[in-house]
């Protein structure tokens, strides 16, 4: 099993990259969240990987964090969810967002991802409940409780901020902030960042 690769980034063609590790070029499919965080071609990269062996191919998937890889592994265990669907999910939302969607039974959030229909979203909610805690346990956000964090996150998303901006802003909020205070502080941080 190939668990981690470290090497020079040779090419970037979404969702696939080629990583040169000691003269061997590994083709690795990555979710868009990882792809956008990659450095320029020619730079050093470390990826946590998952090797999938099928009758017709050996496929290598790469992730920026171990938590993202763990979420991918939980997703592909679900009947009817293949590697492409799992990559689409992790391209459309962060592990934290997926965790919150599952814990709050938010199928509407999942069906926004291309390739995820209502039935698949309901199956994901059912089968992932409680299983993503290990993948998201160190991703607790700054606002007091999970419900408060979700309220702040939903408010910012409804104002048009993307998930990456929202995730960053929520981490800037002190843990004792109320929902209203959290939204206000997050908006201040986001306006400074622009």
N, C-alpha and C positions, 0 to 999 in steps of 0.2 A: 504494500500500500504506500502510495506517495502522500505524505501528510503535509509537507511544506516545501516550497521552492523559493530559492533566492538566486537572482541572476539579473541580467541586463535585459531591459525591455527592448525588443527588436521591432515589433510592429503592433499597431493598435487599429483594429477594424472591428467595431462593435458587432456582436458581443465577444469576439475572439481577439486574443492577443497572442503573441509569440514571445516566449521568455527564453533567453540563452543562458543555460546553466552548464558551466564548464564545457562549452562547445556543443552541447546538445540543445536543439530548439524544441521547446515544449509548446504545443498549441493548447491554450487554456481558455475556456469560456468563462466569462465573469459577469456578474450582475451589473447593471448600470451604476448603482451606488458605488461599487468598487471601481468601475471603469473611470468614472469622473474624478476619483481621487488618485488615479495613477499619475506618476510624474511623466515628463517628456520622454520620447523615444531616446534610448541611449543611456538612460538613468538606471540605477539599481532599484530593484523591487523585491519585496518579500510577500508571498501569498500563502495562505493556508489553503490546502487543496483537498479535493475529494475525487477519488478515481472510481469511475463507474465502468464495470466490465459487462458488455453485452455480447451476444453471439456474433454480431456484425461489426463491433467497434469497441475500442477502449476510449472513454471520454474523460477528460480531466477538467474539473471545475475549480476556479480559484476565488478566494475571498480575502478581503482586507483584514477581517478579524475572525477570531475563533468563534465568536458568538454568531456571526453571519453564517459560517460553515455549519454550526450546530443547527441553526434554524433550517438551512437547506436540507440537512439530513433528516430532520423531523418531517419536513414537507414531502420528501420523496418516499417516505415510508407509507404515506396515505394512498390507499387504492385509488387509481384514476388520476393521480397527480404525478406527472413525470418530471424529468429534469428541466425541460423547457418551461413548464408551468411554474415550477419552483423558482427558476431564474427570473421569470416575468414578475412573480410576486416580490422577490427581493430587489428587482429593478424599480418597481413602482412604489415601494415603501421600505422604510428601515425596519430592523428587527424590533425596535421599540414600538413603532407604529403597528406592526403586525401583532405584537403582544397585546397592545391596547385594544386593537380591533377584535381580537379573539376574546379577551377577558370582558369586554363590554358588549359582546354579541352583535357587533356592527358589520353585518353582511353587506350593507350598502357601500361601505368603504372598500371591501374586497372586490365587488363586482365592477368597480371603476378600473380595475387592472385588466388589460386586454387578455382575452382567453379565459377569464374567470366568469362563469355564468352563475345564476342564482343557486342551482343545485350544488355546484362545486363549492361555492362560498359557504353554503350551509354545512356541507361535509367537512370543510376545513375548520369551521367554528366548532363543530362537534368533536372532531378527532384531535384538534390541537389544544383544547382546553386543558390547562394545567401542565402541558408539555413544553411550552415555551418559557416557563419560569426559569429554567436552567439557562436558556439562551438569553434571557433579558435581565437576569438577577442583578448584574452590576450596572444596568442601564437605568436605574431609578433616577428620576429627574428631581430637580431641586424643590419643586412645590410640594408641600406637606403630604397629602394622601394621593393615591392613584386617581381617585375620582376628581380631585382638584386639578391635578396635572392634565387629565383628559379634558376637563372643562376649558382650561387655558389653551390647550392645544387646539381644540375644536374652534374656539373663538378666533384664534390667529389664522387657522386654515380658512375659515369662512371670510376673513378679511382679505384673502388672496395671497398670503405668504405661502411659500412652498415648504415641504416637510423638512428640508435641510435647515432653512432659516428658523423654522419653529423649534426644531430640536435644539439648535444652538441657543436661541433666545431663552428657552425654558431652563436651560442649564445655568443661566446667569441670574435666575431668580432665587432669593434666599428661601430656605426651607420653611420658615414661619409665615410666609406671605399668604394672604387670603387669595381667593380666585380673582377678585376685582383688582387687588394690589398686584397680583401676578401678571394679569393682562396689561395693566398700566406700565409696569416695569419692563415687560417683554417688548411692548411697543416703543418705549424709550430706547432700549438696546437696539432694536431693529432700525430705528430712525438714525441712530448714531452710526450704524454700520454702513449705511448707504452713502 
